[in-house]
Amino acid sequence: MAAENTIPTIDLSPLTGGSEGERHEVAHRIGAACTDTGFFMVVGHGVPQELISKARDCAIEFFALPEAEKDKFDRPVSVARIIRYPAVTKTPLPGQLRAGAHTDYGVMTFVRGDDTPGGLQVKHRNGGWIDVHIPPEAFVCNIGDLMMRWSNDRWVSTLHRVAVPPPDVVPTDRISLVFFATPNPDAVIGCFRSCIGAGEKYPPITAAEHYLGKLMKAGHSRLDADAADVLADPKPRETQTAH
């Protein structure tokens, strides 16, 4: 299990060059992390640091393009994304975040993000938030809602967010390279046989049905929140842009 207030870092190199016992130990550590918080970091994955740095440089070049040029690359259905969190140059509102608390809809997410103040935080089951400090050579991996359903809730999809940096640090952009692993839309998601236990918690569903249901639920939640805001304060307000 992961230690209190930490996300484990797991060396994958034994999977390609280790003994059978070492490979089993890696699998055990991954399984324990997926059961605990659903988050872990990996090193020894074989992706050259030069390639990671080059991908980040390409992301910076992309965000420096004019909006008209960037629009040519917009593909909403793409599962690979580059995300820029602009430097925070104004005092944020109380409770404001760079990215609000959420879970990912798909199977797994792989992230290479800058380890800067105002970075990734994961909600621990004890209620607190864990700051995730990503080593330069590591990737963050986390379980998505679809994998949690597939595993009959054995592996957990955990709330996470991106914090606003403290006011005493030099404002800086944060670049995040993300890959969302998602099955084909017509793939049927039924419980793994090894995870049935006392019984299946969910009926089979296609990946497309699952995704659409999540979008509809998120949309209704946003409408309910907006209605509550209006009832609490019916005066017109300017929209606050998240950093």
N, C-alpha and C positions, 0 to 999 in steps of 0.2 A: 504494500500500500504506500501511497505517497506520504511523505512526512508532512507534519502540520505546517500550513502556510507556505508550501513549496510545490512547484510543478517539477516532476522528475525529469532528468536528462538521461536518455538511454542511448548507449553506443550500439549501432547496428552492425558494425564491422564483423562480429562473430557469425552473422548470418551467411557471410560469403567465405569466411576463412577460419571459422572456429570449429570446435568439436561439437558432437551432437549434444552434449550436456550444456555447452555454452549457448548453443542455439535455443535450446529449451529454456534457459534462463532468460534470454532476451524476450522470448515469447511470453514467459510468465510475467516479466516486468511490464510489458505492454498491456497484457490482460488486466493486471492489477491497476494500472493507471486508468484504463478505460472504465473500470468498475468504480474507481474512487471519484475522480473529478471529470473524467473524459478528456483530459488534457495531458500531453507530455511533449517533451522536446527530444529531437533526435540529432545525434552526431554520428560520424562514421558512415554516412549515407552514400558517399562516393561522388557527390556533386562538387566539382572543383570550386574553390573560393573565387577564382578568377571569373568563372561563369556567373556566380551569384552577384559579384560586384558589377559585371558588365550589364546584367539585367537591371540592376538598380540604376545605373547610369542611363540606360535607355528610358527608364521610367521618368527620370528627371528631365531628359530631353523632350519626352512626350508632353509633360505638363507645361513646358515652356513654349509649346506651339500655340499659335492663335486658335481661338475657339473654332473657327471654320475648318481648320485643318484637323483638329482633334475629333470633330464630329464625323469625319470620314472613317475613323477607326471604331466608332461606336457600334457594338454588337451586343444588345441586351441579353441574348441567350448564351453568350460565351461564359464558360466556367472558369476562365483565367482572367484575373483582374489586377490592375495596378491602382493603388489608392494613395492619394496624397492628402495628408492632414495638414492644412496650412499652419504656419507659425501663429500662435495666439498673441496678438499685439494689443488687444483691448481686454479690460477686466471682464471676465465671464460672469454670467448671471449665477446666482446661488444654485448649486446642483447641476449646472450645465456640464455636458460631456462632449468629447469629440465624436463619440459614437455611443448611443444609448445601449443599455443592457438588452441582450438578445441571445437567442440560440440560432444555430445554422440549420437550414432546412434539409440539407442533403445527407450524404453518407459520411464523408470525412472532409475536413478542411486542412490544407497545408499552407503555412504562413512563414514568410521570411520578412520580418519587420524590423525597422530601426529600433535599437534599444536606447530610446531617448526619454527624458521625463515627460510624463503624459502619454504613457504607453498602454499596452494590453493589461487588463485586470480580469481575473477569473473568480467567480463567486464560489467560495468553499461551502461545503454542506453545513458548516457550523455558523454560516451567515455572514462571515467576513469576506473581504475582497483580497485576493492574492495578486501582488504585483509580479508580472512575468518579465524577467530580464533575459533576453535572448542572446546567447553567445554568438559571436560573429559567424561561426561555421554551422550554426544549428538552424533547424526548422521547428516551428511549433505545429503540432498535429492535434486535432480535436474531433471528437465524435459529433455527428450531426443528428438531427431529429429522426431521420430516416433509418440510420443505423441503430438508434435506440429502440425504435419500433421493431426492426428486423431481429434484434437480439432479445426481444421480449422484456425490455427495460433492464437487462443485465448490464449493458454498457450505457453510460449516461451522457446525455447531451446537456451541457451546463451553460448557464447564463455567463456571458462575458461582455466587456465593454472596453472603450478606449477613453482614458481619463484626460482631463485638462492638466497641463503642466503647472507646477507651483509658480507663484508670481516672482520668485527670486531667481529664476533661471533665464538664460539668454534665449529669446524666441527663436525657434527653429522648426522647419518643416519635418514631418515624419512620413517616410515612404514605406509602403507595405505591399509586398508581392504575394498574391493569394491565388490558390487553386482550389476550387470547390469540386470534389469528386461526386458525381451524380449519375445514377443509372439511366438507361434509356427510358423515355417516357412511358413505353408500354410494358416495362419490366414489372412483374407482379412481386410485391413485397409481402412475403409470408414469413412466419417465424422460423428461424433456424431450428432444425430438429434437436440440436444439442442444447437449445435454450428453452424448450417447451416447459420443462419442469412440471408444475402442478396444472398447467394448461396455458393455452394461448390467450394473451390479453387483448389482442387486436385481430380483427378479421383481415384477410388478404386485401390488398389495395394496390393499384398501379402507382408508379412513381408520379405520373402526371396528376392523378387524383389527389395524392398526398400533397403535392406542391400547390395545387389550386386551393385545397382546403386551408393550407397555411396562409396563403395570400388573402383569402376571404376573411379569415379570422383576424389577421393583422389589420385589414381595412376596417372591419367593424370596431375593433379596439380603438383605432385612431378616431373614428367618427364619434364613439362614445366619449373619448377624452376631450375632443373638441367641444362637444355639447356640454359637458360638465364645466369646461372653462368659461363658455358663454354664460351659463346659468350663474356661475360664481361671480363673473365680472362682465356684464353685458356691454361695457364701453368699448369702442373700437380700439385696437392695439396694433402697434407695428410688429411685424413678424421678426423674431430674433433668429439670425442665421447661426447655425451651429458651427463651431470651429473644428 
